[in-house]
Amino acid sequence: MVMTRFALGMLDSKGLDSLESIPGIRLNGVTAAVPTNCAWMALELGLHEVAGPTRTEARTAKAALPWLQPWVPEFLTSYQREGVLVALASPGESHLFVWSAGSGKTLGALVWSLAAGIGLTVVCTKSGIRPTWAREIETYTKGVESRVLTGERPEPIELPTDRPSILVIGYDTLPAWVNTLVKLRPHSLVFDEIHLLKSHKRWNAEVGDDGEKVKFTLRDNRSTAAYRLARVARRRLGTTATPVTDRVRDLWAELDLIHPGEFGHIEMGMHLS
């Protein structure tokens, strides 16, 4: 990955939040290493470049080995291995697995998640698939803290600091939990069946007072909750067997969740056809 380094300067909390939302950013307290294709976002925040573009080596999946059952590496298919490595070499280690049904997307997502080492992963999926995720986490991993989030009333969450954590939540209850999850700032985020999160469900479009300009406001639903969560996670993965079921703008929504802001703004997503 090609990175450009910027001096942090004196950013307020709002500016720091905006900075942390840049896909693939790496902070060390003094400088920020930003993927070069997102450097314009850092410039808009008023940061000053201190080092030109440099290439960093892609992460391997070696860090996942302590948290996987010993037999899992040999169990992986060639396309699962390749898919994980391609995802880890993508900008911000964020990617889209377009694999057919029954092809092992869950296992691939788990290996991708654990390749980052100790940290929090939030898995968003259909409510009916939550037990499947819980079962496969138990089958394929070891020493990992996992929990399925249910109900409409969020509960306090305490996470260990000595091992990876995975929280699994259904799309139906995601809006009720999103404030809690945003505060946790997950390191990794998985959108299972990501095609369900269509862009036109995120926004209300209203004509402004001038009668011409259209104003977009966020709705309170699962697509909006996913949009908010994607912008605080450090790395994101989407899985689906059907990336486009109707219109091209649906694909834009998926890409915008995986690489926030890199594929244009909401007007683009609303008007693609």
C-alpha positions in Angstrom: 0.0 0.0 0.0 1.3 3.5 -0.8 1.1 5.9 2.1 1.7 9.6 2.6 2.6 11.0 6.0 1.1 14.1 7.6 1.9 16.0 10.8 -1.1 15.9 13.1 -0.8 19.5 14.3 -3.4 20.9 16.7 -6.6 19.1 15.7 -9.7 19.4 17.9 -11.8 16.4 18.7 -14.1 16.8 15.7 -11.1 17.1 13.4 -9.5 14.0 15.0 -12.8 12.0 14.5 -12.8 13.1 10.8 -9.2 12.0 10.5 -9.8 8.6 12.0 -12.6 8.0 9.5 -10.1 8.0 6.6 -9.9 4.4 5.3 -6.6 2.7 6.1 -5.1 5.6 8.2 -2.4 4.8 10.7 -1.8 7.1 13.7 1.2 7.3 16.0 0.2 10.3 18.1 2.5 12.7 16.2 1.9 11.9 12.5 -0.7 10.2 10.4 0.1 7.8 7.6 -2.7 8.1 5.0 -3.2 6.0 1.9 -2.1 8.2 -0.9 -5.4 7.9 -2.7 -7.0 9.5 0.4 -4.4 12.2 0.9 -6.8 14.9 -0.3 -9.0 14.2 2.8 -6.1 14.9 5.1 -5.3 18.1 3.2 -8.9 19.3 3.5 -8.5 18.9 7.3 -5.5 21.3 7.2 -2.8 18.8 7.8 0.7 19.4 6.3 2.6 16.7 4.4 5.9 15.7 6.0 6.9 12.7 3.9 6.1 11.8 0.3 4.5 8.6 -0.8 6.1 5.4 0.5 5.1 1.8 -0.1 4.4 -0.5 2.9 4.3 -4.3 2.8 0.9 -5.9 2.9 0.0 -7.7 6.1 0.0 -11.5 6.0 -2.4 -13.8 7.8 0.3 -15.0 10.2 -1.1 -13.1 13.1 -4.3 -15.1 12.9 -2.6 -18.5 13.5 -2.6 -18.3 17.4 -6.4 -17.8 17.3 -7.3 -20.5 14.8 -7.8 -24.2 15.4 -4.5 -26.0 14.3 -6.3 -27.7 11.4 -7.8 -24.6 9.8 -4.8 -23.5 7.6 -4.9 -26.8 5.8 -8.7 -26.7 5.6 -8.7 -23.4 3.7 -9.3 -23.7 0.0 -7.0 -21.9 -2.5 -9.6 -19.2 -3.3 -10.1 -18.5 0.5 -6.3 -18.1 0.9 -6.0 -15.9 -2.1 -9.1 -13.9 -1.1 -7.8 -13.1 2.4 -4.4 -12.1 1.0 -6.0 -9.8 -1.6 -8.1 -8.2 1.1 -5.1 -7.7 3.4 -3.2 -6.0 0.4 -6.2 -3.7 -0.4 -6.3 -0.1 0.7 -7.0 0.0 4.4 -7.1 -3.8 4.3 -10.8 -3.4 3.3 -12.3 -5.5 0.6 -15.4 -7.2 -0.7 -15.7 -11.0 -0.9 -18.1 -11.8 -3.8 -18.2 -15.6 -3.3 -21.1 -17.9 -4.1 -23.4 -19.3 -1.4 -21.8 -22.1 0.6 -18.3 -21.1 -0.4 -16.9 -20.4 3.0 -17.3 -16.6 3.3 -17.7 -16.8 7.1 -14.4 -18.6 7.5 -12.6 -16.3 5.1 -14.0 -13.3 7.1 -12.8 -14.8 10.4 -9.3 -15.3 9.1 -9.2 -11.7 7.7 -10.4 -10.4 11.0 -7.9 -12.4 13.2 -5.1 -11.4 10.8 -5.1 -8.0 12.6 -4.3 -9.7 15.9 -5.9 -8.5 19.2 -8.8 -6.1 18.7 -12.5 -5.8 18.4 -14.4 -7.1 15.4 -18.1 -6.4 14.9 -20.0 -8.7 12.6 -23.3 -7.4 11.2 -25.5 -10.0 9.5 -29.1 -11.1 9.1 -30.7 -12.0 12.4 -31.4 -15.5 11.4 -27.7 -16.1 10.5 -26.3 -15.0 14.0 -26.4 -18.6 15.3 -24.4 -19.8 12.3 -21.7 -17.2 13.0 -21.6 -18.2 16.7 -21.3 -21.8 15.7 -18.5 -21.2 13.2 -16.6 -19.0 15.6 -16.7 -21.8 18.1 -15.6 -24.3 15.4 -12.8 -22.5 13.7 -11.3 -20.3 16.5 -9.7 -20.8 19.9 -9.2 -18.3 22.7 -11.4 -15.7 21.1 -14.0 -13.8 23.1 -17.3 -13.8 21.3 -20.8 -12.7 22.0 -24.1 -12.4 20.1 -25.9 -9.1 20.7 -29.7 -9.3 21.0 -32.6 -7.2 22.2 -33.4 -3.5 21.8 -31.8 -2.3 25.0 -28.0 -2.2 24.8 -26.1 -3.5 27.7 -22.6 -2.5 29.0 -19.9 -4.4 27.1 -16.6 -5.2 28.7 -13.9 -6.4 26.3 -10.7 -8.3 27.2 -7.3 -6.7 26.2 -5.4 -9.9 25.9 -7.3 -11.6 23.1 -9.5 -10.8 20.1 -13.2 -10.1 20.6 -16.0 -10.7 18.1 -19.4 -9.2 18.6 -22.2 -10.5 16.3 -25.3 -8.4 15.7 -28.3 -8.7 13.5 -29.3 -5.9 11.1 -32.7 -5.6 12.8 -31.2 -4.7 16.1 -28.2 -2.7 14.8 -30.0 0.7 15.0 -30.6 0.2 18.7 -27.0 -0.7 19.4 -25.2 1.6 17.0 -24.4 4.3 19.5 -22.8 1.8 21.8 -20.8 0.2 19.0 -19.6 3.5 17.7 -18.2 4.4 21.1 -16.3 1.1 21.1 -14.6 2.0 17.8 -14.2 -1.5 16.4 -10.9 -2.2 14.7 -12.5 -4.5 12.2 -16.0 -4.5 10.8 -17.7 -7.3 8.7 -20.9 -6.7 6.8 -22.3 -10.1 6.0 -24.8 -10.1 3.1 -23.8 -6.5 2.5 -26.1 -6.1 -0.5 -29.0 -5.6 2.0 -27.6 -2.2 2.9 -28.8 -0.1 0.0 -27.9 3.6 -0.3 -31.4 4.9 -1.0 -32.6 3.6 2.4 -30.1 5.8 4.2 -31.3 9.2 3.2 -34.3 11.4 3.1 -34.2 13.7 0.1 -35.9 17.1 0.5 -36.1 20.1 -1.7 -34.6 23.2 0.0 -36.2 26.5 0.6 -35.0 27.8 -2.8 -37.1 25.1 -4.5 -34.1 23.7 -6.4 -31.3 22.3 -4.2 -32.0 18.9 -2.7 -31.0 18.4 0.9 -30.2 14.9 2.2 -30.7 13.9 5.8 -29.9 10.5 7.4 -32.8 8.2 8.3 -32.9 6.1 11.5 -32.6 2.6 10.1 -30.1 -0.3 9.6 -28.5 1.2 6.5 -27.8 4.5 8.3 -26.5 2.6 11.4 -24.1 0.6 9.1 -23.0 3.9 7.4 -22.2 5.4 10.8 -20.3 2.3 12.0 -18.3 2.0 8.8 -16.9 5.5 9.4 -15.3 4.7 12.8 -13.9 1.2 12.0 -10.3 1.0 10.9 -10.9 -1.8 8.4 -14.0 -3.2 6.7 -15.0 -6.3 4.9 -18.2 -7.0 3.0 -19.4 -10.5 1.9 -22.1 -11.3 -0.6 -23.0 -13.7 -3.4 -25.2 -11.1 -5.1 -23.5 -7.6 -5.2 -26.0 -6.2 -7.6 -29.6 -7.4 -7.4 -31.3 -4.4 -9.1 -29.5 -1.1 -9.8 -25.9 0.0 -10.0 -26.4 2.4 -7.2 -26.8 -0.6 -4.8 -23.2 -1.5 -5.6 -22.1 2.0 -4.9 -23.6 1.7 -1.4 -21.5 -1.4 -0.7 -18.3 0.2 -2.0 -19.0 3.3 0.1 -19.3 1.2 3.3 -16.1 -0.6 2.6 -14.1 2.5 1.5 -16.0 5.4 3.0 -15.8 8.5 0.8 -13.6 7.1 -1.9 -16.4 6.5 -4.4 -17.9 10.0 -4.3 -20.7 11.5 -2.2 -24.3 10.8 -1.7 -25.4 12.5 -4.9 -23.5 9.9 -6.9 -25.1 7.0 -5.0 -28.6 8.5 -5.5 -28.4 9.2 -9.2 -26.5 6.2 -10.5 -28.7 4.0 -12.7 
